[in-house]
């Protein structure tokens, strides 16, 4: 992307080869467990269909999404791999899910009955994964209801209405002791399911963080979300490179204006920043409408003209300002907000630190106004 090029003013470039490498690297590390790649929220902002296809190419056995609309979009694109959806409104279209071979995550006795009824209406069998709450206190069957739910599931399975293909839960990733307690609770739930006569194909508990660190949490299948995209799941300073992963998304733009200002000049809303000396300012056409966090105002950095440069003043809806000092920049010059630090760019985690959030949010929040592009391998 150079001055005068026809590159877009803003874009999120997604390296599908990086996705493939990340999936393959994690799959090798967690064997013999299989890998489910989570492509909810449009693949954390990266594009659900291309990421799903790349993940399957790299050996992913399953795809995971939050809701059925996301699952149907994969089927509409011709993806036939097993797909699990686990977050359902009371009126979720379970019948269509059964018809379209979507596995249903079941988190309550009511949802189990809805799945069994949907199977009858569809004239088929509903594939379900029963979710037990092992301590996240969010979604999942409460432990005190688990034996009743697995007993009901076994009855529906004997009648041919459902097939319990999986049992799963989710770790809080709070501490080794908490994770160990959740693993123990999950083992207890599996024993109760077995006692009820259920023999699930896959048992899954670990997302990226536990999949990489806790062999005892891998079971038959691990769910890889943020690791797919080369962003660290940890908040302790470990980077994607430390984990053998490569960031897949590069958020970039072109400079749209350059101006020289005098010492003392105020910049952007509220004049929260004033030039300490005469300096050159570059204007970048990305803002909080595009997902660039306003909280990173005066704290974020970009790669511009060969160096990391500070964002100065408030990040606005559509634009922000970068201080380049006395260096030469021109309209059309490329600016990288985040990408692979190996290139000298800030990472998504760097922007997360600047905004007091996590890398997950930085990549996922990039808005629809920013085109996603998928460059061919070099």
N, C-alpha and C positions, 0 to 999 in steps of 0.2 A: 504494500500500500504506500504509494509515493505521491508527492505533489503532482497534481495534474492527472492522476490516474482516474479510472472510472469506478474505483472501489467505493462501496457505500459509505455514507457519512458515519455510520455506526453499524457494527455487526458483532455477533457472537459466533466465532469460528469454533466448530466442534470437531475434534480429531477422533474419528471413529477407530483409527488404529490404536490410539491410546486406550479407548474403551476396551478393545479386544485384548490388548496386553494386560490391562488391569484385571479383567475377568479371568484370563488364563493364569495369571500369576496367583490370584487368590484361590482359584480352583485347584491348582497344584499344591498349594499350602494346606488346604483343608481336606484333601483326600483321606479316606474314601467317601466322605460326605459329598453330596452334589451341591450345586449352586443354583439358587434362585436370584435372578437379577431384578431389583425393584425399579420399575419405570413409572411410578406414580408421579403426579404433578409434572406431566410432560417430561418424564425422565429427569427430574430435578432441574428443569429448565433447558435440558439439552436436546429435547426432541424424542418423544416416546418411540415412534416407529423406527427411525434409523438406529437408535440405540438398541432397541429390542432385537433388531436384525443382526447388528454387530455382536451383541451378547450371545445370541444363539450360535453364530458363526464361531465364537470363541469357546463354546462348549457348555453354556448355561443350559440346565435341564428344565428350568421353570422361569416364568416371569411373574412378578408380583405387582399389584396395583392397589390403590385404596378403594376405589368405587367401581361400580359396574359400567358406568359411562366410559371410563378409561379402558376397561377390558374390552368393551364392544368396539372401541376405536382400533384396538389391535386386531381384532377379528376382521373388521372392515378393511384393514390394510392387507389382509391375506395371511396373517400370522397364525399358525396352527399349533404352536407349542403350548404346553399346559400353562394356564393362567389362573392365578388365585387372586380374588378380590375379597377384602375383609372388613370394609366399613360400609354399613348399609342403613339407609333411611327406612322408616317403617313401611313405606310403599315401594321399596326397591323392586325392580322388575326381575324377580327370581325366575319366573317362567321363561323369559327370554334367555336368562343366564343358563338355565338347564338346556334349552334348545341349542344354544351356541357353545356348549361344552366349556363353560366357565366354572371353575371350582369356587365354592362359596365358603368364606370364613364365617364360622358360626360362633357367636359370643353370648347367646342366651337360649333358654328353653323356647321362647317365643320364635326366635329366628329358626330354630330347628324345625318347629312345626310348620312355619311358612315354607321352608325348603322342601319338606315332605309333601305339603299340599301342592307346591309348584311342580314337583315331579309328577304327581298325578295328573295335573292339567296338561303337562307337556307330553305325557305318555312315555316317560323315560325315567332314568334314575339320576338323582341329584348327587353330584360329587361334592363332599363337604370336608372341611378341616375344622375340627372342634378346637376352640381357643379357650385355654384356662388362664385366669388371672393369677399369676404367681407372685405378684407384689408390685406391679407397676400402677395398680389401682386406676386403670383407665378402661380399656375394653377387655372383654373376655368373661367367661362364666365365673362367677364368684366360687371360691373353693367349697363353700358349704352347699352349693347346688350341683357340684360336679358329678357326684355319683348318680343323682337322679337324671342328669342330662345324658350321661353316657349310657345309662340303662335304657332311656327312651331312644337314643340313637341306635343302640343294638337292636331294639325291637323294630324300628323303621328299616334297618339294614336287612334283617331277616325277612321282612315283608317285601323287599326289593324297591322300596321307595328312595332310599339313599344309599350311598357307599361312603363310608368314612375313610377317605384317602389320606387324611393327615390329622395330627394333633399338634398344636403349636402354642407358643406363648412369646413374650417379649421381655427382655431384660431391661432393668432401669439403668444399668451401667453406672451405678453409684459408687461402688467400692468392691474389692474382691470378696469381702465377707457377704455383702448383700447379694452379689451375683451368685455366690456359692449357695446361699439360702434359696435363691430362686431356682437354681439347678436342682436342688434337693426337692423343692416343691413340685417341679415339673416331673421328676422321676416318680414321685408319689402319685401324681395325676395319671401318668402313663400306666402305672400298676393298676389303678382303679379302672382305667379303660380296658386293659387286658382282662381283668377279672370279670368285666361285663361282657366279654366275648369279642371285643373289637381288636382288629389287627391292622392298624393303619400302615400304608405304604411308606409314609415319610413322617418323621418327628422333627420339628424344627423350632429352635429357640433363639439362636444367635443371629444378630445382625453383624455389620462389618466389625465393630469394635471387639465383640466377643469371639467372632469367627477367627480373627487374627491372633487372639491372645489366649483363648480358653478352649483347649481340645475337648474338655468335658462338656462343653455347651454345643458342640457341633452336631451330634446325633447323626441323622441321615441326610440332612439338608441345612444349608445356611442361607440366610437372606442378605444379599449384598446390595446395599443402597449406595451410600456416599462413596464407598471405596471404588465402585464402578467408575466414578467420575474423577478419581484421582485427587480427592480432598480428604484430609485426615479426619478420622472420627474422634480424635482425642483432643482434649483441651490443655494438654500438658507440654506443648511446644514441639511435639513430634510432628514432622512434616510428611507430606506425601512421599517425598524422596526417601526419607528414613524408612518408610514402609514398603519401598520398592514399587511405588505407584506414580503415574504420570498424570498431571492435570489435563483434562480433556477439553476444557473450554478456555478460549482466549477472548476476552471482551476488549474490543478496540474501536477506535474512531479516528477521524481526521480533524486536525485543527481547522476551525472555520474563521478565526479572526486573530490578529496579532496586534498589540499596541504597546507603545512605550509610555510609561507613566513616571511622574516625578515622585521624589520622596514625600511621604505623608499622604499619598493618594489612598482613599478608601475604596474597598472592593466589595461588590455584591451587596445583598440585602443586609441592612443593619450596620454595615461597615465594621464588621467584627475583625477585619484585618486591614492594616494600613501598611503601605510600602515603607520599609525602613531605609530605603535608598532608591535612587532611580533604577528602574528594572523593566523587564519585558514580560508581558502577560500573554498567555495563549488561551484561547477560548475553545472548550471541548463540548460538542453537542450531545451530551448525555446528562441526565439528571434523575431526580427521584421518580419521575414518571416512567423511567426506563429501569428502575430498580436500584439505581446508585443510592446508597443510604445517605440521607441528609445528616445523620448522626456522625458521619465521617468528615463533615466539613472541617477544614483546617487540620485534618489529621491523616487523610488518605494521601497516597502517592501514586504517580503514574510513571511509565517509561516513555520518555520523549527526548528525541535528539540524543540518544545514546546514554542517557542517565535517568535515574529516578528523580522525579521532581515533585514538589509539594503542591497539593491542592490548597488554595488560599481563598478565604471568604466562604460565604454560605454556598453549599450546593443547592441549586435552584431546580425547578421542575424539569427543565429541558437542557440545562447547561451548567458548567462550572469553569472556574478559572485556575490556571496553573502558572506558578512563578518560575520563569526560566532564567532569571538574572540577566546577564549580558550575553548569553549564548544566542546564536542565530537560529531562529525558527521561522517557518513560512506557512501560510495557508496551504492546507493539503497534507502537511506532514503527519505521519502516523503517530498515534497515541495508544498505548496499551494500558488499560486499567488493571487487569489481572490476567495471568496465564501461567505458564511454566516458569518458575524462578530460575531454571537453568538458562533461560534466555536473558536474564537480567530483569525481567518484569516482576512486579509484586505478585503475590499469590492471592487467591480468594481468602485464605486465612489471614493474610496481612490486612486486607480490607475489613475482614471480620473483627480483627483486633482494633482497628481504627473506629469501628462502629459499635463496639461492645456487644458483638453478637457472635455467631458461629458461621463457619464456611458454608454449611448447608444452606443457610438463608441467603447468603450472597449470590450463589449460583442459581438458586431456585427462583429468586425474586426478579430476575432479569425479565423485563416486560415484553409484550408482543410487538411493540414498536421496533424492537431490535431484531433484524433478520438473523435467523440461524443459517449458517453456511457450513458445508461439509466438504472441505478440500480433498482432492484426490491425493493418495499417498505420493510422496516424492519419488 
